[in-house]
Amino acid sequence: MKLDKRILTMDLLSEFGKKITLLSVQPLPMCIQVERVISLRVLGVILNEKLTATDHVSYLLESCSRLLFVYRTLHSHGLNTVSLQDVFRSTALAKIAFCSPA
């Protein structure tokens, strides 16, 4: 857990001269109503609290594995290969390539 240095400094100055065994960090008054979340979706990309995209990759794997069922169903209903490739490009490939480096 990272502490805000302004709050930590204020706590140290208020306790100056006493032995500090435990620092209690109080939220800033303007941040009392802010909810802390583990992950956040920003422009279609899921970022976790460490700003890595592991949650986004997990979501992509889950989403694309669901699409495999759709492709099998379309193929079993007689969709030709060219049209099936078009469906793949417009769904799974678009999801994977979104926000990837060029």
C-alpha positions in Angstrom: 0.0 0.0 0.0 1.4 3.4 -1.0 0.9 6.3 1.3 0.4 9.8 0.3 3.6 11.7 1.4 1.6 14.8 2.4 -0.6 12.8 4.8 2.4 10.9 6.2 4.3 14.1 6.8 1.4 15.7 8.5 1.0 12.7 10.8 4.7 12.7 11.6 4.7 16.4 12.4 1.6 16.1 14.7 3.2 13.2 16.6 6.7 14.9 16.8 8.4 14.2 20.1 6.4 11.0 20.8 7.3 7.5 20.0 5.3 6.5 17.0 4.3 2.8 16.9 1.5 2.9 14.3 0.6 5.6 11.8 -3.0 6.1 11.1 -3.6 7.6 7.7 -6.8 9.6 7.3 -8.2 10.1 3.8 -8.2 13.7 2.5 -11.6 15.3 3.0 -12.3 15.5 -0.8 -11.6 11.8 -1.2 -14.0 10.4 1.4 -16.6 9.5 -1.2 -14.2 8.0 -3.7 -14.5 4.2 -4.0 -11.3 2.2 -4.3 -11.4 -0.4 -7.1 -9.1 -3.3 -8.1 -9.5 -2.8 -11.9 -10.7 -0.1 -14.2 -11.8 -0.2 -17.8 -10.4 2.8 -19.7 -11.2 3.2 -23.4 -11.9 -0.6 -23.7 -8.7 -1.7 -21.9 -8.9 -3.2 -18.4 -6.1 -2.0 -16.1 -5.5 -3.4 -12.6 -4.2 -1.5 -9.6 -0.6 -2.2 -10.7 -1.3 -0.7 -14.2 -0.7 -4.0 -15.9 -3.0 -5.5 -18.6 -3.2 -9.0 -17.1 -6.9 -8.6 -16.4 -7.4 -7.4 -20.0 -5.6 -10.4 -21.4 -7.7 -12.7 -19.2 -10.8 -11.0 -20.5 -9.7 -11.4 -24.1 -9.0 -15.1 -23.7 -12.4 -15.7 -22.1 -14.2 -13.6 -24.8 -12.4 -15.3 -27.7 -13.0 -18.8 -26.3 -16.7 -18.0 -26.3 -16.4 -16.9 -29.9 -15.0 -20.3 -30.8 -18.5 -21.8 -30.0 -20.1 -19.2 -32.3 -17.7 -20.1 -35.2 -18.4 -23.8 -34.8 -22.1 -23.2 -34.8 -21.9 -21.0 -37.9 -19.7 -23.6 -39.6 -22.1 -26.4 -38.7 -25.0 -24.4 -40.2 -23.2 -24.3 -43.5 -21.4 -20.9 -43.6 -18.6 -21.0 -46.2 -15.0 -20.6 -45.3 -14.5 -17.1 -46.7 -17.5 -15.8 -44.8 -16.3 -17.5 -41.6 -12.9 -15.8 -42.0 -14.7 -12.4 -42.4 -16.6 -13.1 -39.2 -13.4 -14.0 -37.4 -11.6 -10.8 -38.6 -14.5 -8.6 -37.6 -14.9 -10.1 -34.1 -11.9 -11.9 -32.6 -9.1 -10.3 -34.5 -10.6 -6.9 -33.9 -10.7 -7.5 -30.2 -7.1 -8.8 -30.1 -5.7 -6.0 -32.2 -7.5 -3.2 -30.4 -5.0 -1.0 -28.5 -2.0 -3.1 -29.5 1.1 -1.4 -30.7 1.3 -0.9 -34.5 
